Amino acid sequence: MKSKVPGIIAIVIALGLIATGIIVKRTLNMPQYLIIFHTLGGLLLVTGISLLFLSRQGKE
């Protein structure tokens, strides 16, 4: 993959998941959803960052 778009999309979705977990925890007072959303968001964030590095290495 020589494009940065998949990595950027993954990072944006990951940040959205993390923010959703924080909002759900504060409004509904359900900390278990914070753990779920943060876990999914963290995994997707790592995936997005690794996709960005892979796309950068493909150009060299």
TADANOR-V563769 format. One record per backbone hydrogen bond with DSSP energy under -1.0 kcal/mol. CO is the residue of the C=O (numbers start at 1). NH is the residue of the N-H. E is the energy in kcal/mol with one decimal. If there is no record, write none. Layout:
[[CO,NH,E] [CO,NH,E]]
This chain:
[[4,8,-2.2] [5,9,-2.7] [6,10,-2.2] [7,11,-2.1] [8,12,-2.3] [9,13,-2.4] [10,14,-2.2] [11,15,-2.4] [12,16,-2.0] [13,17,-2.3] [14,18,-2.3] [15,19,-2.4] [16,20,-2.4] [17,21,-2.2] [18,22,-1.8] [19,23,-2.5] [20,24,-2.8] [21,25,-2.1] [22,26,-2.2] [23,27,-2.7] [24,28,-2.3] [25,29,-1.0] [30,33,-1.1] [31,35,-1.6] [32,36,-1.9] [33,37,-2.9] [34,38,-2.3] [35,39,-2.2] [36,40,-2.5] [37,41,-2.7] [38,42,-2.5] [39,43,-2.3] [40,44,-2.3] [41,45,-2.3] [42,46,-2.2] [43,47,-2.1] [44,48,-2.6] [45,49,-2.3] [46,50,-2.3] [47,51,-2.2] [48,52,-2.0] [49,53,-2.1] [50,54,-2.4] [51,55,-2.3] [52,56,-1.8] [53,57,-2.2] [54,58,-1.6]]
